[in-house]
Structure formats: structure tokens, C-alpha cells
């Protein structure tokens, strides 16, 4: 009986770990005032940074690229090198729990105008791609232009009855800030959006056409 229970426990642990291993992709977001020229992604268990995953692609201020690491590890070390030689590192990042990893430059420079990288490359360290290129479903950036702080954000396909989970989690979205939204595996191009402000006032917008729109502002 004891060997059987041990085998079942090991099987359950293996099954619970499988989804996390497949979810270490993330958006590398440049909110510094400098262009990112090189980026390195390495499992934290290794000491070598490996190859530059950008492979000559520049990530300008305000741009973001989707990173698919070659390794399946959740815990990663990430380093970017800005124009002029400045560097910024984020060590032991749990990429399986984060959708966006933002680099701001230690000098705290302002965010740039925004945009998207136009090139997808594969390399030993991983793969980068432009918005929507490796997503099976809708993917866009929600922008808060309401003049207020949004404390809850719900976005779901219009054919579904439930709003689903709050996409901000425990965070909030100040006026002018952005939130990346991905509805992977969802058919259709039409979504419903509901926001709840700090004042507990809420607004809804139904049947919003989202396909082909890199950004959806609110309101």
C-alpha cells in the first residue's frame, strides 16, 4: 500500500508541475528612456548568460517583445544592455507567475511613445516575436485614459456569461498606464469590458471589436 501511495504522490506532483513549465513566456517591456540593444535570458541555476536573444533587434523606449525562453525553467535571470553601455539585471524572476517584466533603467528615465518590434528571431537563449505572433487568440494592450485609477478590470469574450477573473489581480491601473491582455484559445473577435474605479464606480462596454487592434483605450 505504501509504494502505491508514494507512486500516486509523485504522479500528482509531476502533473501539477507540467502547466507551470509551459508558462514561462513573458513580455519584456522597455519603459526606460533608452533603447535596449541586447537582452539575455538564462535559468537562475546556470552561471552563463548565454546568447543575446534579440539577435540585432532593437527594443526602443515604449516597445515590448514577447520572449519564449528555450529552457523550461520558471525561475530566470534576465539582463538587458541599453545604448551607451548601461545594463539592468533582474535576478531570480518567476516568469511562470508574471506576464510582463518591465525594465525602467536604474536612472529612472521616462517611458517612450510606444510601438511594437517588427522582427521575430529564434536563438539558443529563446525566441522573441511581435504582438500576437505566437498567441492562439486575441491579444492587445488596454490603456487607461479615464483620468481615474482603475482598481479592477474584466475582459471576456462576448459569448461568455461570466466576466472571469480581475485581470489586474492585486494591482491597479493609474491613468495613462497600460495593461497587456491575452485571451488565448478564445474564438471570435468581440469582447465585453468592465472596469471598476477606486471610487467603486463601474463602467461597461459591450461587443467591442478587438481583432486587429493592438491597443484599446478606455473610455
N, C-alpha and C positions, 0 to 999 in steps of 0.2 A: 504493500500500500504506500509506504514512504517513497520508493522510487517513482511510483506513478504520480504522486503529488508534486515531487520535485520536477518531473518532466513537464507537467502541466504549468507549473510556475514559470519555468524557463521559456516555454512556448508563449505564454501570455506576455512576458517581458519583451520577447522578440517582436511580437505583433504590435505592442504599444510603441516600440521604438521606430517601426518602419515608417509611419507617416512623417515623423519629425525629420528623418533622413532625406525625405523628398521635398522638404520645405525650407531649404536654406537659401533660396533665391531672394534677392533684395534689390531695391532701388538705391543706387549710390547717387546722392543728391549733392550738388555743388551750390552751397549758399555762401560761399566766400566771395570776395571781390576779385579773385584771381582765377585764371584758367588752370584747370587740372591737366597736366601733361602726361603723368604716369600714375598708375594705380596697381597695387599688389594685394592679392588675397591669398592667405595661407592658413591652413589649420593651426590652431594655437599649440598643438602638440609638436609642431615642427619648428626648427630654428631658422630655416631658409625661407626668404620671401618669395623665391621663385621668379616667374616671368611677369613682365608688365602686361596686364590683361587688356589694356587699351590698344596696344599694338599700333601706336601712331595716331589714334583718335584723340581729339581734344575735347574736354568737357568744360564748356565755357560757364561763367557765372550764371546761375539760374537754370542750367541744364541738369538732366539726370539720365542715367543709363541703367538698364536692367542687368544685373550681374547673376550669372549662373555658375557657381564655383564648380571646378572639376571634382574636388573632394566632396564627400557627402557629410562631412562633419558639421555639427551645429555651431560649435564654438570656433570663431575665426579671428585672426588678426588682419587688420586692413590698414594699408598705408597709401597716402596719396602724395604726389610731389607737384607743387604749383610752379607756375612760371617764375623764374627768378631764383629757383632752388629751395624755396621754403617747403617744409614737409609737415604732415599731420598724420598721427597714428591713432588708431582705436584698437585696443588690445582686448582679447577675450570677449568678443561680441557674440551674443547668442543670436545668430541670424535666423534660427528657426522660430524665434518669437518676435522678430522685427521685420516690418515690410519696407521701411525706409531707414537708411543710415546716412545722416546728414553731416557734411563737412563744412565748417564755417571759417577755418583758418584761425590759428591762435591769435592773430591780430584783430579778430572780430570785425572784419570788413563787411560792408553791406551786401545784401542779396542783389543779384543781377536781374536783367529783364526777363529771363525765361526762354525756353525753347527745348528742342529735342535733338539728340545726336542722330546722325543720318547713316551710320555705318554699323554693321554687325560683324563681329570677328570671333573666331574660335582660337584658343591658345591653351598652353599647358595649365595655366592658372585658372581658366574658366572662360566663360563666354559673356559678351555684352551685346545688347540689342536695343533698338529704339522702341518707343512706346507701342504696345500691342503686338509686337512681332512674335513673341513667344507665348502669348496668352491665348487660351482657348475660351474666349468670351469677351465681354465688354471691359474696357479699361480706359479711365480718363482721370483728370485732375479736377477736383471740386475746389472752387475758390470762394472764400467768404468775402463778399463785398457789401455786407449788410450794414456796416457801421457799428455792429454789436458783436459780442463774443458768443459763439455757438458752443453750447455745452454737450449737446447730443446731436448725432447725425445718423439718419436711417435712409438707406437707399436699397430698393429691392425691385426686381422685375415686376412690371405692372400686372402680369398674370398671376402673381402670387398674392395670397391673402395676408400673409404675415410680413411685418416690417423687418424682421430679423434682428440681429444684434446692433447695438450702437457702434458705429464704425470709428468713433473717437476713443472708445474704451474709457479709461480713467482720465483722459486728457480733455482738452478743449481747443477750439479753433478761433483765435483772435481775428479781428477784422483785417483783411488783406492777406491772411495766411492761406495755405493750400493743404489739401489732403488727397493723397493718392487713393483711388477706388478701383478695385478689380472684382468683377463678378464672373469668376472663372467657371466655365462649364455651363453657363446660363444661356439658353436660346433667346432670340429676339433682340430688338434694339430699343425698346421702350421701357423706361423705369419710372418709379414713383419716388419722390424725395420728401423727407420730413426733417425739419430742423427744430431744435428746442434751444432757446437763448438762455443766457444767465438769469434773465428776469422771469424765467419759466413760461414765457410766451412762446407759442409754437406756430410754424407755418408749414404748409404742404404744397407741393406742386405735383400734379398727376400727369402721366403719359408724356414724359419728356423723352424726345428722340435723342439717343445717346451715341448711336453708331457714327463713326467718322468725326467725332468731336473730341479733340484732345483735352479740351477744358470745358467745364460747365460752371459758370459763375452763379452766385446767389446774392440777391434775388435776380 
